[in-house]
Amino acid sequence: MKKQYFFLLVLVALLAIPLSPAGTIQAQQTASLEVAVGTICRDVINRQPIDVGNSFEASVGTLYCFTKITGASGATQITHVWYFGDTERARVNLAVNSASWRTYSSKRIQAHEIGGWHVDVLGPGGELLQRMEFAITP
């Protein structure tokens, strides 16, 4: 009888975990995050993107992915994932510490990496918030 009671208690506890407030808060926070501004640029100065574009010459050197994130209900993080074609080239975790937060990552572009690129902005649960496509030209 004690084993059955213990088993039922454990079963109820396991079923209740996904319904806990912590899980609900994470889902609510993820659902409310938005990329208000997302762009690829040549530089970021004073928290503003400079020389925004969707096509850059192979001699560009370094590019930046700038994002302004809104809707966070507390400290969280996003991820910028840089792709050359379908190959992941960099993954950068970035803090989001208020309801409106600007942040950016950078990627050094090699002269031979000509073609299509994109950066995926992922939420804290790995969900796609935005994709920014750009090209590197000869």
Number of C-alpha atoms within 10 A of each C-alpha: 6 7 8 9 10 11 12 12 11 12 11 11 11 11 10 10 11 11 10 10 10 11 11 12 12 14 13 13 18 23 15 12 20 19 21 14 13 21 21 27 21 17 18 20 7 6 13 14 20 16 9 17 13 14 16 19 13 18 13 14 13 14 18 19 26 25 25 18 23 18 17 21 18 11 11 17 17 24 23 23 19 25 17 19 14 10 9 13 13 15 16 14 16 15 15 21 15 15 14 16 16 19 17 23 20 19 15 11 17 13 14 11 15 17 14 15 21 20 24 19 26 20 22 21 14 11 14 13 18 18 16 15 17 17 19 21 16 12
